[in-house]
Amino acid sequence: MMFRATARHPALILDDVRGAQKMLSGVARVTALEGSRHLSELVGAPVHLKCENLQRTGSFKLRGAYVRISGLSPVERAAGVVAASAGNHAQGVALASSLLGVRSTVFMPVGAPLPKVAATQEYGAEVRLHGQVVDETLAAAQEHAERTGAVFIHPFDHPDIIAGQGTVGLEILEQCPEVRTIVVGLGGGGLAAGIAVAVKALRPDIRIVGVQAEGAAAYPPSLAAGHPVSLDNPVTMADGIKVGRPGDVPFAVIEELVDEVRTVTENELSSALLLCLERAKLVVEPAGASPVAALLSDPEAFRGPVVAVLSGGNVDPLLMQRVLRHGMSAAGRYLSLRLRLTDRPGALATLLAALTVADANVLDIGHVRTDPRLGLTEVEVDLHLETKGPRHCEEVEAALRAEGYRVIG
């Protein structure tokens, strides 16, 4: 099976993906397929996690980058390659270039996380920091390509990139031949398009579902319009799928072969990342957790067995800290309260004793005496508590009210 070919969109077929798989032998890992008991119980059918977060460089991007650079002519290789990325594509291009003996230059935003910058340099690329947003970085990389003759390696809008990413689909069929639904994160579309080309050629009955972050969902309006549509200001913590416009080449594939595109909220992404860490013991970035977020948001919508593709694990530690806090809050594991007390010696100690009895862990506490809203003998206390879940939150509030405390927010 192939999608409709035009002069602008050369056809991709199963043989392209199989050729990419041979090319990647000994280069890309065949990543593990891990079962998830928790998700399986939720969905009511077996759910497996395809762990591309454990791929070399921490994401699937190495696959496409290596295939693309391998296809360059000797003259093109001699000119070197250039890419623009905030993280995963940068590292994939850097390692692929090093393995193939090609000089690489990678442009990254000025605010790119230092661990990602350092990793890209360690994989062998020359890193240049330019621009505050990826669009500015992309423009700088393209200008560099025009000025120097270096080959620009697009993160998703090229048939070779898509063929390389499609090898994930072949591995899924080999590891889980009984699969009925594949759920994959969707940004520019390279990974979802590649999986669709491979899987639909061999098993057209398998349902493929793409997942976008709600604040960066360019595919729903694009599919409705019949052509790629640009978003003015995509916003999401999931930078791996934060793409303002679908790629022309992957869009043609996805329009024909992907069965459904769903969106997930930031809260659902946070909860999914937390679940991967706590239940599966897997470090996954927000974009990589998007398929799990889709399963959590509507578990009855997926026919099993299901394979959810964890596309990457390159999450900045500071972002991880914020996302985990957000995820715990979304899961009802944090409780913020404001109480008004009588300002007398021992009042705060008595409150803390009541929280101890309620088995709530105090993370932070604020003590305000000087607000003009307060009476002469009043004090406000802001509490940030760690709890065991939504029911425990209710129990803590009820226990405080039973002790006579006035909860005002």
C-alpha positions in Angstrom: 0.0 0.0 0.0 1.2 3.5 -0.7 -0.3 7.0 -0.4 -1.2 9.1 -3.3 2.0 10.3 -5.0 2.4 13.7 -6.7 5.4 15.5 -8.1 5.7 17.3 -4.7 5.2 14.2 -2.6 7.1 11.1 -3.8 5.4 7.9 -2.9 6.5 5.9 0.2 6.1 2.2 0.2 6.8 -0.7 2.5 10.0 -1.5 0.7 11.3 1.9 1.6 10.8 1.2 5.3 12.3 -2.3 5.0 15.3 -0.8 3.3 15.7 1.6 6.1 15.4 -1.2 8.6 18.4 -3.0 6.9 20.3 0.2 6.9 19.7 0.7 10.7 20.8 -2.8 11.6 23.5 -2.4 14.3 22.9 1.3 14.5 19.5 1.8 16.1 18.3 -0.4 19.0 15.3 -2.7 18.6 13.7 -1.1 21.7 11.7 -3.1 24.2 8.0 -3.6 24.2 6.9 -3.6 27.9 3.4 -4.6 29.2 1.5 -2.2 31.5 -0.8 -4.0 33.9 -2.3 -0.7 35.2 -3.1 0.5 31.7 -4.3 -2.9 30.6 -6.8 -3.0 33.5 -7.9 0.5 32.7 -8.5 -0.2 29.0 -9.8 -3.7 29.5 -7.3 -5.2 27.1 -3.5 -5.7 26.9 -1.6 -2.5 26.6 2.1 -2.5 25.7 4.6 0.4 25.8 7.1 0.7 22.8 10.1 2.2 24.6 11.7 4.5 22.1 12.7 6.6 25.2 15.4 3.9 25.6 16.7 4.3 22.0 20.2 5.7 21.4 20.1 9.5 22.0 16.9 9.0 24.0 14.4 9.1 21.1 13.3 7.7 17.8 14.9 10.6 15.9 18.2 8.7 15.3 16.4 6.4 12.9 15.3 9.0 10.4 18.4 11.1 10.7 20.7 8.2 9.9 18.7 7.0 6.9 18.5 10.6 5.5 22.2 11.3 5.9 23.1 7.8 4.6 21.3 8.7 1.4 23.5 11.8 0.7 25.9 11.7 -2.2 29.7 11.9 -1.6 29.6 15.6 -2.7 26.8 16.4 -0.3 28.5 14.6 2.6 31.6 16.6 2.0 29.6 19.8 2.4 28.3 18.7 5.8 24.8 18.8 7.2 22.9 21.4 9.3 19.9 21.0 11.5 17.7 23.1 13.8 16.2 21.6 17.0 15.6 22.2 20.7 16.6 18.6 21.6 15.8 15.2 20.1 16.4 15.9 16.4 19.6 17.7 17.3 21.0 14.7 19.1 19.8 12.3 16.4 21.5 14.3 13.6 24.7 14.7 15.7 25.1 11.0 16.4 24.1 9.9 12.9 26.6 12.3 11.4 29.4 11.1 13.7 28.7 7.5 12.8 28.8 8.3 9.1 31.8 10.6 9.2 29.9 13.7 8.2 30.5 17.1 9.7 27.4 18.5 11.4 26.3 21.9 12.6 23.2 22.1 14.8 21.4 25.4 15.6 19.6 25.4 19.0 17.5 28.2 20.7 19.4 30.3 23.2 17.3 29.0 26.0 17.7 25.3 25.1 18.3 23.1 28.2 22.0 22.8 29.0 21.9 19.0 29.2 20.5 18.8 25.7 23.1 21.2 24.4 25.9 19.3 26.1 24.6 15.9 24.8 24.5 17.3 21.2 28.1 18.5 21.5 29.2 15.2 22.9 27.6 13.3 20.0 30.0 15.3 17.7 28.0 18.3 16.4 29.1 21.9 16.4 26.3 23.7 18.3 25.3 27.3 17.6 22.8 29.0 19.9 20.5 31.3 18.0 17.1 32.8 18.5 14.6 32.6 21.3 12.1 30.3 19.6 12.6 27.4 17.2 11.3 29.3 14.2 14.2 31.8 14.6 16.6 28.9 15.0 15.2 27.1 11.9 15.6 30.3 9.8 19.3 30.6 11.0 20.0 26.9 10.0 18.4 27.3 6.6 20.4 30.5 6.0 23.6 28.6 7.0 22.7 25.9 4.5 22.2 28.4 1.7 25.4 30.2 2.5 27.7 27.2 3.0 26.2 24.5 0.8 25.6 22.2 3.8 22.6 19.9 3.5 19.6 20.9 5.7 18.2 17.9 7.5 14.6 18.5 8.2 13.2 16.9 11.4 10.1 15.3 9.6 9.4 16.7 6.1 11.4 14.2 4.0 10.6 10.7 2.6 13.9 9.3 4.0 13.2 10.6 7.5 9.7 9.1 7.4 11.0 5.7 6.1 13.5 5.6 9.0 10.8 6.4 11.6 8.6 3.7 10.0 11.0 1.0 11.3 9.3 1.5 14.7 6.1 0.1 13.0 7.9 -2.9 11.7 9.3 -3.7 15.1 5.8 -3.4 16.7 4.4 -5.9 14.3 7.3 -8.3 15.0 7.0 -7.9 18.8 3.2 -7.8 19.1 1.6 -9.5 16.0 -1.8 -9.5 17.7 -1.9 -5.7 18.0 -5.1 -4.0 17.1 -4.4 -0.3 17.9 -1.2 1.7 17.8 -1.2 5.1 19.5 1.6 7.6 18.7 2.4 11.2 19.5 2.0 13.6 16.6 3.9 16.8 16.0 5.2 17.4 12.4 4.1 13.9 11.6 7.2 12.0 10.6 6.9 9.2 13.2 3.1 8.7 12.8 3.4 8.7 9.0 6.3 6.2 8.9 4.5 3.8 11.2 1.3 4.2 9.1 3.2 3.4 5.9 4.7 0.2 7.4 1.8 -1.0 9.4 -1.1 -0.4 6.9 0.8 -2.2 4.1 1.0 -5.3 6.2 -2.0 -5.0 8.5 -4.6 -2.6 7.1 -7.0 -3.7 9.9 -4.8 -2.1 12.6 -6.1 1.2 13.8 -3.6 4.0 14.1 -4.3 7.0 16.4 -2.2 10.1 16.4 -2.1 12.3 19.6 -1.5 16.0 19.8 -1.3 18.4 22.7 -4.4 20.5 22.8 -2.5 23.8 22.7 -0.4 22.7 19.7 -2.9 20.7 17.6 -2.3 21.7 14.0 -3.5 18.4 12.5 -7.3 18.6 13.2 -7.7 22.0 11.4 -5.3 20.8 8.6 -7.2 17.6 8.0 -10.5 19.5 8.0 -9.1 21.9 5.4 -7.4 19.2 3.3 -4.0 20.9 3.5 -1.5 21.9 6.2 -2.6 24.8 8.3 -0.3 26.9 10.5 -1.0 27.7 14.1 -0.2 31.2 15.2 1.1 30.4 18.7 1.4 26.7 19.7 1.7 26.4 23.5 2.4 23.1 25.3 5.0 21.7 27.7 5.4 18.8 25.2 8.1 20.4 23.1 8.7 17.2 21.1 5.3 17.7 19.5 5.1 21.5 19.6 5.0 22.0 15.9 3.0 24.9 14.4 2.5 23.4 10.9 2.3 19.8 9.7 5.0 18.7 7.2 3.8 18.5 3.6 5.1 15.0 3.1 3.8 13.4 6.3 0.5 15.2 6.0 -0.3 13.4 2.8 0.4 10.1 4.4 -1.5 10.8 7.6 -4.5 12.2 5.7 -4.8 8.8 4.0 -3.6 6.3 6.4 -4.0 7.5 10.0 -7.5 6.6 11.4 -7.9 9.3 14.0 -6.2 12.3 15.6 -7.0 13.0 19.3 -5.9 15.9 21.6 -4.9 15.8 25.2 -4.6 18.5 27.9 -1.6 19.6 29.8 -3.1 18.0 33.0 -3.4 14.7 31.1 0.2 14.9 29.8 1.4 15.6 33.4 -0.6 12.6 34.8 0.7 10.4 32.0 4.3 11.3 32.7 3.8 10.6 36.4 2.2 7.3 35.6 5.1 6.2 33.4 7.6 7.1 36.1 5.7 5.5 39.1 4.1 2.5 37.5 6.4 1.6 34.6 9.6 3.0 36.1 10.3 4.7 32.8 11.5 8.3 32.3 9.5 9.8 29.5 9.3 13.3 28.2 5.8 15.0 27.9 5.6 14.4 24.1 6.6 10.7 24.6 3.8 10.3 27.2 1.1 11.7 25.0 -0.2 8.3 23.9 -0.5 7.3 27.5 -2.4 10.5 28.2 -4.8 9.6 25.4 -5.4 6.2 27.0 -6.0 7.8 30.4 -8.4 10.4 29.1 -10.7 7.9 27.3 -9.7 4.3 27.9 -12.8 2.7 26.5 -12.1 4.2 23.0 -9.2 1.9 22.3 -9.6 -1.7 21.0 -6.9 -4.0 22.4 -4.2 -5.2 22.3 -2.9 -1.6 22.2 0.7 -0.4 21.7 1.5 3.1 22.9 4.7 4.5 21.5 6.8 6.3 24.1 8.7 8.4 21.6 11.4 10.0 23.8 12.8 10.4 27.2 14.9 13.5 26.9 13.3 15.6 29.6 15.2 18.5 31.2 15.5 17.9 35.0 14.0 21.2 35.9 11.1 20.6 33.6 10.7 17.1 35.0 10.5 18.7 38.5 7.7 21.1 37.4 5.8 18.5 35.4 5.9 16.0 38.3 4.5 18.7 40.6 1.8 19.5 38.0 1.1 15.8 37.5 0.7 15.2 41.2 -1.6 18.2 41.5 -3.7 17.0 38.6 -3.9 13.5 40.2 -5.1 15.1 43.5 -1.8 14.4 45.3 -1.3 18.1 46.3 -3.7 20.2 48.4 -3.4 24.0 48.8 -5.5 25.6 51.6 -5.8 28.9 53.3 -7.0 29.0 56.9 -7.8 31.9 59.2 -6.7 31.4 62.8 -6.7 33.3 66.1 -3.3 34.8 66.6 -2.2 33.3 69.8 0.9 31.3 71.0 0.7 27.6 70.0 -2.0 28.1 67.3 0.3 27.0 64.5 1.6 24.0 66.4 -1.9 22.9 67.1 -2.8 23.1 63.4 0.3 21.1 62.5 -0.7 18.5 65.0 -4.1 18.2 63.4 -2.5 17.7 60.0 -0.3 15.0 61.4 -3.4 13.2 62.7 -4.9 13.5 59.2 -1.7 12.0 57.7 -1.1 15.0 55.4 2.6 16.0 54.7 3.3 19.7 54.9 5.4 20.8 51.9 5.3 24.6 52.4 3.6 27.0 54.8 3.1 30.8 54.8 2.1 32.8 57.8 0.5 36.3 57.2 -0.2 38.7 60.0 -0.2 42.1 58.2 -3.0 41.8 55.6 -5.6 44.7 56.1 -8.4 42.2 55.6 -7.4 40.5 58.9 -8.9 41.3 62.3 -6.7 42.5 65.1 -6.3 39.0 66.5 -6.4 37.0 63.3 -3.7 35.4 61.2 -3.9 33.6 57.8 -1.9 30.5 57.0 -1.3 29.2 53.5 -0.7 25.5 53.4 0.7 23.3 50.6 0.2 19.6 51.5 1.1 16.3 49.9 -1.8 13.9 50.1 -2.7 10.3 48.9 -5.2 11.3 46.3 -8.5 13.2 45.8 -10.4 11.2 48.6 -7.6 11.9 51.0 -7.8 15.7 50.1 -11.5 15.6 51.1 -10.7 13.8 54.3 -8.0 16.3 55.3 -10.4 19.3 54.7 -13.2 17.5 56.6 -10.8 16.8 59.5 -9.7 20.4 59.7 -13.3 21.7 59.7 -14.2 19.2 62.4 -11.4 20.7 64.5 -13.1 24.1 64.1 -10.7 25.6 61.5 -12.1 28.0 58.9 -11.0 27.1 55.4 -11.3 30.2 53.2 -9.5 29.0 50.0 
